[in-house]
Amino acid sequence: MSPRPGMVSERPIPGEPRPYEFPATVRATLPNGLRVIVTPMAGRELIAASLAVRAGAADEPAAIAGATVLAARGLTEGTEVRDAIALTEAFERLGASMHAEAGWDAISAGLDVPASRLEPALELLAEVIRRPSFPLSEVERLRDERLNDLIQAKADPRRRADEAFVSSIYAPSSPYRRPAGGTAETVSRLTSADLRAIHASAYGPAAAALVVAGDVDPDAVLAIASRLFGDWTGGSGTVTAPDSTSAVDNRFVRVVHRPGAVQSEIRIGHPGIARRHPDYHAVSVMSMILGGLFNSRLMSNLREAKGYTYGAHAGFDLRRGAGPFSARAAVNTEVTVPSIREFLLELGRIREAPPTEDELRAARNYLVGVFPLRFETPGPVAGWLGGLFIHDLPDDEPLHYRSAIEAVTADDVLRVAREHVHPERSAIVLVGDHDKFGADLEAAGFAAVDVVSDEPEAPGQDA
């Protein structure tokens, strides 16, 4: 049958990536050590500004785990000048939206505001960063919210699998063994004093950067930054690589038994690499081929060929320390063991031979092609530049990223797969009904099996 008039007879294929240059960026350092990073973007009237601190949940004492995340959330709950309601109203009068958060590597407080109101908005940002009050009532509310979230996480198979996985692959000495937001045991003890202690030790100019992107004048931004932050002191300014010691010497299987579960959550992996690792670009390409693209090997096998799952993925969580490498999926209970077998097959196959030219081209073109799309607005630009600072990466990384990806060869992919993917030294963590797949799991002989009973608590129950 011939195509109708106006119809395309051949399926379109991706074109070659277009040239792109990351916006020019101006950098300066104040006498107190604060970095000021400004990216002018003509015509972008909604300005993104954030203050990033190179200290995160991985740097806090284990006894107060969760204090860093809670302190970041508490920044917007009141200052020495305004309570939470007055602070919110002050931002709203400027047409600004404010956010503050913390993760493993960093603390970030930022805002989006029209260019004409940037200076008063930055005044509020400085107030939030330098003079938070952490009022008792708000801290108690945030603490209760986190405790309820932990109960819900235990009831959620996906989140429970993530928690069981990291607690299985990291040694007890590593902060990565626990959730970034802390555990029920540590969070329940947190006080306003703990949050103030985190603020005093972590927040300071020597480990911070003010990043501004949008239609701005760099000289004007630097003058504002000097006025608002030039006399800022505090914080140790000392940040070390987090302990990411592995607890995986040999392959083992850990099952979190959920009677009656109709699906199994699967996690397979081990500690990976840090963001600053020189293999970053080759690992990015390899991860796309293995489990990042929609037509990756894991998706093609477990979803398309076998029909075991809606999605199977793999990749590295890149942090200041060695974050986890994991292959993951949710599958119907009856195909739990066959799915593990296919996962291990693909984790082994990526290490056995170079990828095909089509696989390599698809992965490189995807990473190169989406790179410019990420930076069409000031927010992602400021976020990327803040990330460079947090991970202490070269200033010219955005300029060379695409050429570095394009330079990755098939042999590079094979080499990094062999060096950084270790199916023989992986934890296989399952959350599901062991009664239904346990016999097959033992018969498969993947490794010794450890079964943990796990009865989820109902939301609202005491943690």
VOTI-491846 format. One record per residue (C-alpha): x, y, z; residue number from 1; chain. Coordinates in pm, 1 decimal. Example, Ala and Ser with C-alpha at 12.3 -4.5 7.8 and 13.67 -1.06 7.14 Angstrom:
residues 2
((1230.0 -450.0 780.0) 1 A)
((1367.0 -106.0 714.0) 2 A)
***
This chain:
residues 463
((0.0 0.0 0.0) 1 A)
((141.5 337.3 -101.1) 2 A)
((145.3 611.7 166.2) 3 A)
((-128.1 871.7 165.6) 4 A)
((-34.8 1219.3 38.0) 5 A)
((151.3 1408.8 308.1) 6 A)
((246.8 1095.8 502.7) 7 A)
((610.9 1012.2 573.7) 8 A)
((701.3 675.1 424.4) 9 A)
((1016.9 625.4 629.8) 10 A)
((1056.9 651.9 1005.1) 11 A)
((1263.8 958.3 1099.4) 12 A)
((1603.8 902.6 1254.7) 13 A)
((1796.8 1126.2 1496.6) 14 A)
((2005.3 1393.3 1330.6) 15 A)
((2358.9 1496.0 1413.2) 16 A)
((2395.8 1702.7 1733.1) 17 A)
((2415.5 2076.6 1665.8) 18 A)
((2704.9 2294.9 1781.1) 19 A)
((2662.2 2448.3 2124.0) 20 A)
((2860.8 2670.5 2355.9) 21 A)
((2790.5 2696.0 2727.2) 22 A)
((2721.3 3058.5 2829.4) 23 A)
((3029.3 3261.3 2922.9) 24 A)
((3072.0 3280.1 3299.2) 25 A)
((3243.0 3536.4 3522.8) 26 A)
((3406.8 3422.8 3847.0) 27 A)
((3546.7 3611.0 4144.9) 28 A)
((3642.3 3535.9 4504.5) 29 A)
((3570.4 3769.7 4793.3) 30 A)
((3842.7 3827.9 5055.5) 31 A)
((3660.9 3596.4 5299.0) 32 A)
((3677.7 3309.8 5048.7) 33 A)
((3322.4 3319.4 4910.0) 34 A)
((3314.5 3236.6 4539.3) 35 A)
((3085.7 3447.4 4322.5) 36 A)
((2988.4 3287.4 3990.1) 37 A)
((2777.9 3486.0 3742.5) 38 A)
((2646.3 3374.2 3403.8) 39 A)
((2484.6 3655.0 3201.5) 40 A)
((2201.2 3523.9 2980.1) 41 A)
((2054.0 3802.6 2770.2) 42 A)
((1675.9 3806.9 2758.5) 43 A)
((1632.8 3570.9 3056.1) 44 A)
((1451.8 3807.2 3291.2) 45 A)
((1372.7 3543.7 3555.4) 46 A)
((1698.4 3522.8 3748.3) 47 A)
((1817.3 3209.6 3927.6) 48 A)
((2039.4 3267.2 4229.7) 49 A)
((2162.7 3008.2 4475.6) 50 A)
((2415.7 2980.3 4751.9) 51 A)
((2579.3 2636.8 4757.6) 52 A)
((2774.6 2511.4 5057.4) 53 A)
((3024.7 2231.2 5012.2) 54 A)
((2904.3 2030.2 5313.2) 55 A)
((2624.5 1778.1 5329.1) 56 A)
((2470.9 1487.4 5513.6) 57 A)
((2787.5 1282.7 5460.0) 58 A)
((2981.6 1530.1 5675.2) 59 A)
((2759.8 1534.2 5985.6) 60 A)
((2825.6 1331.3 6302.9) 61 A)
((2647.2 994.9 6295.2) 62 A)
((2478.2 1066.8 6628.8) 63 A)
((2279.3 1354.4 6474.7) 64 A)
((2221.5 1202.2 6131.1) 65 A)
((1948.8 1397.1 5955.1) 66 A)
((2038.9 1730.7 6116.1) 67 A)
((2186.5 1870.4 5791.6) 68 A)
((1873.5 1798.7 5589.1) 69 A)
((1648.7 1927.1 5865.1) 70 A)
((1857.9 2242.4 5911.4) 71 A)
((1834.6 2319.2 5539.7) 72 A)
((1457.5 2283.1 5549.5) 73 A)
((1451.4 2501.0 5857.8) 74 A)
((1622.5 2792.3 5684.9) 75 A)
((1292.9 2916.6 5543.4) 76 A)
((1100.9 2870.3 5869.7) 77 A)
((1209.9 3199.3 6023.4) 78 A)
((1507.9 3423.9 6083.1) 79 A)
((1621.4 3657.6 6360.9) 80 A)
((1433.7 3932.6 6172.5) 81 A)
((1116.6 3760.0 6043.3) 82 A)
((908.7 3459.3 6139.5) 83 A)
((809.9 3201.2 5878.2) 84 A)
((494.0 3384.4 5766.8) 85 A)
((664.6 3722.8 5737.8) 86 A)
((951.8 3565.9 5546.2) 87 A)
((716.8 3399.4 5300.6) 88 A)
((527.5 3724.5 5249.7) 89 A)
((852.0 3914.7 5191.0) 90 A)
((950.2 3677.1 4911.0) 91 A)
((600.3 3687.0 4762.6) 92 A)
((601.5 4067.6 4749.3) 93 A)
((910.7 4042.4 4528.1) 94 A)
((755.5 3776.5 4306.9) 95 A)
((1032.2 3541.3 4420.0) 96 A)
((1017.2 3171.4 4496.5) 97 A)
((1256.6 3038.9 4760.3) 98 A)
((1385.6 2686.9 4820.7) 99 A)
((1642.2 2530.4 5051.6) 100 A)
((1759.9 2172.3 5064.6) 101 A)
((2050.1 1947.7 5150.9) 102 A)
((2178.7 1618.0 5016.8) 103 A)
((2480.5 1398.5 5064.9) 104 A)
((2728.4 1647.0 4920.0) 105 A)
((2591.7 1996.0 4966.9) 106 A)
((2349.5 2244.4 5113.3) 107 A)
((2173.7 2479.3 4873.7) 108 A)
((1947.0 2778.2 4927.7) 109 A)
((1820.8 2950.2 4617.1) 110 A)
((1554.3 3161.7 4456.2) 111 A)
((1401.0 3263.0 4126.0) 112 A)
((1314.1 3630.0 4093.7) 113 A)
((1249.8 3892.5 3823.2) 114 A)
((1568.0 4077.9 3729.1) 115 A)
((1433.7 4413.3 3851.3) 116 A)
((1402.4 4277.6 4206.6) 117 A)
((1724.1 4079.0 4230.0) 118 A)
((1895.7 4295.7 4491.9) 119 A)
((1618.6 4289.9 4756.1) 120 A)
((1573.8 3917.4 4691.2) 121 A)
((1944.5 3856.5 4753.0) 122 A)
((1910.9 4057.0 5075.1) 123 A)
((1647.7 3806.3 5188.3) 124 A)
((1866.6 3516.6 5078.3) 125 A)
((2153.8 3654.1 5286.7) 126 A)
((1920.2 3686.9 5584.6) 127 A)
((1807.4 3326.0 5546.1) 128 A)
((2162.9 3194.6 5514.0) 129 A)
((2327.6 3403.7 5781.9) 130 A)
((2055.7 3456.4 6042.9) 131 A)
((1819.0 3157.7 6066.7) 132 A)
((1643.3 3119.2 6401.7) 133 A)
((1533.7 2752.4 6390.1) 134 A)
((1230.3 2815.6 6614.8) 135 A)
((1140.0 2520.7 6835.0) 136 A)
((783.6 2483.8 6707.0) 137 A)
((895.6 2470.6 6344.3) 138 A)
((1179.9 2229.1 6418.1) 139 A)
((938.8 1996.8 6596.4) 140 A)
((701.7 2009.9 6300.1) 141 A)
((978.9 1934.9 6050.9) 142 A)
((1106.0 1654.2 6272.3) 143 A)
((759.2 1496.0 6292.0) 144 A)
((720.7 1522.3 5914.8) 145 A)
((1049.7 1341.1 5867.3) 146 A)
((953.0 1067.0 6114.1) 147 A)
((624.6 1011.0 5928.8) 148 A)
((814.8 1003.3 5601.4) 149 A)
((1042.0 730.9 5741.0) 150 A)
((738.4 521.0 5832.2) 151 A)
((600.9 564.3 5480.9) 152 A)
((939.6 474.3 5334.0) 153 A)
((936.8 145.2 5519.8) 154 A)
((590.7 69.1 5382.0) 155 A)
((691.5 158.1 5024.3) 156 A)
((863.8 -143.4 4860.2) 157 A)
((1069.2 73.6 4625.2) 158 A)
((1207.5 296.4 4899.8) 159 A)
((1250.8 0.7 5133.4) 160 A)
((1460.4 -172.0 4866.0) 161 A)
((1678.3 135.9 4823.8) 162 A)
((1735.9 154.3 5199.3) 163 A)
((1810.4 -217.1 5233.7) 164 A)
((2046.6 -199.3 4937.0) 165 A)
((2269.3 81.1 5065.0) 166 A)
((2275.6 -65.4 5416.0) 167 A)
((2397.6 -389.1 5257.7) 168 A)
((2678.7 -254.0 5038.9) 169 A)
((2847.6 -1.7 5270.9) 170 A)
((3048.2 -71.4 5585.5) 171 A)
((2909.9 49.8 5921.5) 172 A)
((3169.9 328.7 5919.5) 173 A)
((3022.1 488.0 5605.6) 174 A)
((2751.0 756.1 5624.9) 175 A)
((2621.3 627.2 5291.0) 176 A)
((2491.3 322.1 5476.7) 177 A)
((2199.3 526.1 5615.2) 178 A)
((1942.9 760.1 5452.8) 179 A)
((2063.5 1116.5 5395.2) 180 A)
((1772.7 1244.2 5601.9) 181 A)
((1867.6 1030.1 5901.9) 182 A)
((1701.3 737.1 6074.1) 183 A)
((1405.9 728.5 6310.4) 184 A)
((1645.8 678.7 6600.1) 185 A)
((1858.1 985.5 6523.7) 186 A)
((1585.2 1215.8 6391.5) 187 A)
((1364.7 1162.7 6695.3) 188 A)
((1639.3 1314.3 6913.5) 189 A)
((1715.2 1621.6 6702.9) 190 A)
((1671.0 1962.7 6863.8) 191 A)
((1700.4 2326.1 6761.2) 192 A)
((2043.9 2324.6 6924.9) 193 A)
((2157.8 2043.4 6692.3) 194 A)
((2045.8 2241.2 6388.5) 195 A)
((2224.1 2551.5 6514.1) 196 A)
((2539.1 2345.5 6566.3) 197 A)
((2524.5 2221.8 6205.1) 198 A)
((2469.3 2577.4 6085.9) 199 A)
((2767.2 2705.4 6284.1) 200 A)
((3004.8 2432.5 6164.4) 201 A)
((2900.1 2388.2 5801.5) 202 A)
((2777.8 2728.2 5680.4) 203 A)
((3058.7 2968.3 5599.4) 204 A)
((3214.7 3158.7 5309.1) 205 A)
((3525.5 2943.1 5267.4) 206 A)
((3316.3 2645.8 5153.7) 207 A)
((3041.5 2836.9 4972.1) 208 A)
((2961.3 2983.0 4631.2) 209 A)
((2696.7 3234.2 4526.0) 210 A)
((2579.3 3143.7 4175.8) 211 A)
((2363.4 3380.2 3969.7) 212 A)
((2238.0 3322.5 3615.1) 213 A)
((2011.2 3529.9 3394.3) 214 A)
((1996.5 3875.3 3238.4) 215 A)
((2231.8 4040.8 3489.2) 216 A)
((2541.1 4259.2 3498.6) 217 A)
((2828.1 4062.9 3659.4) 218 A)
((2982.5 4374.8 3811.4) 219 A)
((2653.5 4470.0 3973.6) 220 A)
((2608.0 4119.5 4114.2) 221 A)
((2962.1 4119.8 4253.9) 222 A)
((2897.2 4454.6 4425.3) 223 A)
((2576.0 4323.1 4581.3) 224 A)
((2751.4 4004.4 4693.2) 225 A)
((3031.6 4205.0 4854.2) 226 A)
((2783.2 4417.3 5045.4) 227 A)
((2569.2 4127.0 5166.0) 228 A)
((2833.3 3858.6 5223.6) 229 A)
((3167.2 4040.1 5242.6) 230 A)
((3174.6 4035.3 5624.9) 231 A)
((3035.7 3680.9 5654.0) 232 A)
((3240.3 3451.1 5876.2) 233 A)
((3194.2 3106.1 6023.1) 234 A)
((3212.7 2746.0 5912.2) 235 A)
((3523.7 2536.5 5916.9) 236 A)
((3577.0 2545.3 5541.2) 237 A)
((3733.5 2198.4 5566.0) 238 A)
((3565.1 1920.2 5370.4) 239 A)
((3704.3 1569.9 5328.3) 240 A)
((3595.2 1283.7 5105.8) 241 A)
((3325.7 1079.6 5283.9) 242 A)
((3403.7 726.8 5399.0) 243 A)
((3260.6 498.5 5130.7) 244 A)
((3413.2 169.4 5246.5) 245 A)
((3250.7 -129.7 5079.9) 246 A)
((3087.7 -414.3 5269.5) 247 A)
((3077.7 -636.4 4961.1) 248 A)
((3368.5 -881.6 4934.9) 249 A)
((3176.3 -1150.9 4751.1) 250 A)
((2832.8 -1182.4 4597.6) 251 A)
((2547.0 -1238.5 4841.1) 252 A)
((2166.3 -1228.8 4835.8) 253 A)
((1954.7 -1046.7 5094.1) 254 A)
((1576.7 -1082.5 5092.0) 255 A)
((1345.3 -848.6 5278.6) 256 A)
((1044.8 -1077.1 5314.4) 257 A)
((707.7 -916.1 5241.2) 258 A)
((431.9 -1179.3 5269.5) 259 A)
((168.5 -1137.5 5002.4) 260 A)
((370.1 -900.3 4783.6) 261 A)
((274.1 -937.0 4417.7) 262 A)
((595.6 -779.2 4294.8) 263 A)
((963.3 -801.5 4382.8) 264 A)
((1190.2 -500.1 4393.9) 265 A)
((1538.3 -596.0 4271.8) 266 A)
((1864.4 -411.9 4340.8) 267 A)
((2201.1 -547.8 4232.1) 268 A)
((2525.8 -359.1 4283.5) 269 A)
((2805.5 -227.5 4500.6) 270 A)
((2986.3 100.6 4580.0) 271 A)
((3085.2 274.6 4257.0) 272 A)
((3298.7 580.4 4187.0) 273 A)
((3308.1 946.4 4286.9) 274 A)
((3201.2 1227.9 4053.2) 275 A)
((3560.3 1350.2 4019.3) 276 A)
((3684.7 1015.9 3885.7) 277 A)
((3871.6 1059.8 3555.8) 278 A)
((3653.1 788.6 3396.8) 279 A)
((3339.3 1001.7 3441.6) 280 A)
((3269.7 1055.1 3070.9) 281 A)
((3337.6 695.8 2965.9) 282 A)
((3128.3 566.8 3257.2) 283 A)
((2843.8 796.5 3149.9) 284 A)
((2843.1 643.5 2801.7) 285 A)
((2873.5 288.6 2934.8) 286 A)
((2583.6 345.2 3176.2) 287 A)
((2360.4 466.0 2892.1) 288 A)
((2434.3 150.0 2692.9) 289 A)
((2379.9 -79.6 2988.9) 290 A)
((2072.7 69.8 3151.6) 291 A)
((2020.7 438.5 3077.9) 292 A)
((1859.7 465.6 2735.1) 293 A)
((1511.5 338.6 2656.0) 294 A)
((1671.3 88.6 2417.2) 295 A)
((1951.7 -0.2 2658.1) 296 A)
((2057.4 -360.7 2700.9) 297 A)
((1862.2 -407.1 3023.1) 298 A)
((1545.7 -253.3 2877.4) 299 A)
((1577.6 -451.1 2555.0) 300 A)
((1621.5 -773.6 2748.0) 301 A)
((1397.0 -755.2 3053.7) 302 A)
((1121.1 -536.6 2910.2) 303 A)
((1111.5 -592.7 2536.2) 304 A)
((1234.7 -951.9 2496.9) 305 A)
((1119.3 -1110.6 2824.5) 306 A)
((830.8 -885.6 2932.5) 307 A)
((937.7 -910.9 3296.1) 308 A)
((909.4 -540.8 3382.3) 309 A)
((803.2 -197.7 3264.2) 310 A)
((1152.4 -65.4 3322.0) 311 A)
((1498.3 -197.9 3406.8) 312 A)
((1779.6 48.6 3466.8) 313 A)
((2138.0 71.5 3583.9) 314 A)
((2376.5 351.9 3668.0) 315 A)
((2608.2 524.8 3910.7) 316 A)
((2501.2 772.0 4178.7) 317 A)
((2798.7 1007.2 4155.5) 318 A)
((2886.6 1186.8 4479.6) 319 A)
((3192.3 1337.9 4649.4) 320 A)
((3261.0 987.2 4775.3) 321 A)
((3198.8 660.0 4593.9) 322 A)
((2821.1 650.5 4559.4) 323 A)
((2636.3 329.1 4476.6) 324 A)
((2624.3 151.5 4143.1) 325 A)
((2294.4 -31.4 4103.6) 326 A)
((2091.6 -225.7 3851.6) 327 A)
((1723.2 -217.5 3942.4) 328 A)
((1369.7 -311.0 3847.5) 329 A)
((1031.2 -408.2 3986.5) 330 A)
((906.2 -740.8 3850.5) 331 A)
((614.1 -973.6 3906.8) 332 A)
((687.0 -1220.1 4185.2) 333 A)
((683.4 -1529.0 3961.3) 334 A)
((968.8 -1396.4 3746.4) 335 A)
((1192.8 -1279.7 4031.5) 336 A)
((1460.0 -1544.7 3982.1) 337 A)
((1459.1 -1535.8 3598.6) 338 A)
((1493.8 -1155.2 3618.4) 339 A)
((1799.4 -1181.4 3842.8) 340 A)
((1949.9 -1426.0 3596.3) 341 A)
((1902.5 -1180.3 3308.4) 342 A)
((2042.7 -892.0 3513.6) 343 A)
((2357.9 -1091.4 3589.2) 344 A)
((2381.3 -1193.7 3223.9) 345 A)
((2382.7 -830.5 3109.8) 346 A)
((2617.5 -715.0 3386.4) 347 A)
((2858.8 -983.5 3271.0) 348 A)
((2809.7 -919.2 2898.3) 349 A)
((2895.0 -548.4 2922.3) 350 A)
((3236.1 -658.5 3055.1) 351 A)
((3303.3 -921.2 2789.0) 352 A)
((3320.1 -732.2 2459.1) 353 A)
((3307.3 -374.7 2329.3) 354 A)
((2964.9 -231.8 2242.4) 355 A)
((2849.1 -221.8 1883.1) 356 A)
((2902.6 92.9 1681.6) 357 A)
((2526.0 156.2 1684.9) 358 A)
((2512.4 130.0 2065.4) 359 A)
((2809.0 360.6 2104.7) 360 A)
((2671.7 618.0 1861.5) 361 A)
((2326.8 617.4 2023.9) 362 A)
((2468.3 670.5 2374.0) 363 A)
((2710.9 944.6 2272.4) 364 A)
((2456.5 1125.7 2057.1) 365 A)
((2200.1 1118.4 2337.0) 366 A)
((2436.3 1264.3 2596.8) 367 A)
((2572.8 1523.7 2354.7) 368 A)
((2228.5 1608.4 2220.3) 369 A)
((2048.1 1661.5 2551.2) 370 A)
((2331.0 1867.5 2701.1) 371 A)
((2220.9 2201.7 2545.5) 372 A)
((1855.1 2131.0 2624.7) 373 A)
((1939.5 2124.9 2993.7) 374 A)
((2055.6 2486.4 2988.0) 375 A)
((1782.0 2679.6 2812.3) 376 A)
((1683.4 2859.6 3134.4) 377 A)
((1892.0 3013.6 3415.6) 378 A)
((1792.2 2759.0 3683.5) 379 A)
((1971.1 2457.3 3534.4) 380 A)
((2271.7 2673.8 3443.6) 381 A)
((2307.6 2787.7 3804.3) 382 A)
((2256.7 2429.9 3922.7) 383 A)
((2528.5 2292.6 3694.4) 384 A)
((2777.9 2559.8 3798.0) 385 A)
((2696.9 2499.7 4163.0) 386 A)
((2764.2 2131.1 4105.5) 387 A)
((3105.6 2207.4 3955.6) 388 A)
((3190.7 2398.7 4272.2) 389 A)
((3059.6 2130.0 4506.2) 390 A)
((3264.2 1859.0 4336.0) 391 A)
((3568.8 2083.5 4289.4) 392 A)
((3567.2 2031.5 3912.7) 393 A)
((3749.8 2248.4 3657.4) 394 A)
((3576.1 2569.8 3555.6) 395 A)
((3597.4 2471.1 3190.2) 396 A)
((3414.5 2138.5 3235.9) 397 A)
((3098.6 2267.7 3057.5) 398 A)
((3309.8 2376.6 2760.1) 399 A)
((3470.2 2036.6 2712.0) 400 A)
((3188.2 1803.7 2818.0) 401 A)
((3050.8 1730.6 2470.3) 402 A)
((3390.7 1676.0 2311.1) 403 A)
((3488.1 1446.6 2600.1) 404 A)
((3173.8 1239.1 2546.8) 405 A)
((3230.2 1228.0 2170.6) 406 A)
((3586.2 1104.7 2229.1) 407 A)
((3472.3 794.7 2421.8) 408 A)
((3553.4 479.4 2221.4) 409 A)
((3418.7 126.0 2230.8) 410 A)
((3739.3 15.4 2399.2) 411 A)
((3691.6 285.1 2664.2) 412 A)
((3344.0 148.5 2738.1) 413 A)
((3476.1 -204.9 2774.3) 414 A)
((3761.7 -91.2 2998.0) 415 A)
((3544.0 106.7 3241.2) 416 A)
((3286.7 -173.2 3251.9) 417 A)
((3558.7 -416.2 3355.5) 418 A)
((3703.1 -174.7 3610.5) 419 A)
((3382.9 -41.1 3766.6) 420 A)
((3108.9 -304.4 3725.5) 421 A)
((3155.7 -615.7 3939.9) 422 A)
((2867.8 -865.4 3923.9) 423 A)
((3082.3 -1120.1 4107.2) 424 A)
((3116.1 -876.7 4400.4) 425 A)
((2760.2 -749.1 4420.4) 426 A)
((2481.0 -747.1 4672.3) 427 A)
((2154.5 -881.7 4532.1) 428 A)
((1881.6 -723.2 4743.6) 429 A)
((1517.2 -819.4 4703.8) 430 A)
((1198.8 -692.3 4864.5) 431 A)
((918.8 -939.0 4801.0) 432 A)
((742.1 -1258.1 4905.7) 433 A)
((1020.6 -1504.6 4981.2) 434 A)
((767.4 -1783.7 5031.8) 435 A)
((682.5 -1771.4 4662.0) 436 A)
((1030.3 -1751.2 4507.9) 437 A)
((1258.3 -1875.9 4785.9) 438 A)
((1294.0 -2234.5 4664.7) 439 A)
((1380.9 -2122.6 4311.4) 440 A)
((1623.8 -1866.0 4451.2) 441 A)
((1810.6 -2132.0 4649.2) 442 A)
((1811.7 -2365.0 4348.6) 443 A)
((1955.2 -2093.5 4122.2) 444 A)
((2268.7 -2082.0 4335.5) 445 A)
((2346.5 -1715.3 4279.7) 446 A)
((2499.4 -1688.9 4628.9) 447 A)
((2422.7 -1748.6 4995.4) 448 A)
((2077.6 -1615.6 5085.6) 449 A)
((1996.0 -1411.2 5395.5) 450 A)
((1625.5 -1355.5 5469.8) 451 A)
((1501.3 -1067.2 5685.2) 452 A)
((1138.7 -1046.4 5792.4) 453 A)
((992.6 -701.4 5739.2) 454 A)
((648.5 -603.7 5859.5) 455 A)
((583.0 -243.8 5746.7) 456 A)
((432.0 -6.4 5999.2) 457 A)
((113.9 176.4 5909.9) 458 A)
((148.3 552.8 5858.2) 459 A)
((76.5 737.3 6180.6) 460 A)
((212.3 456.0 6400.5) 461 A)
((490.4 546.3 6641.1) 462 A)
((832.0 515.6 6481.3) 463 A)
***
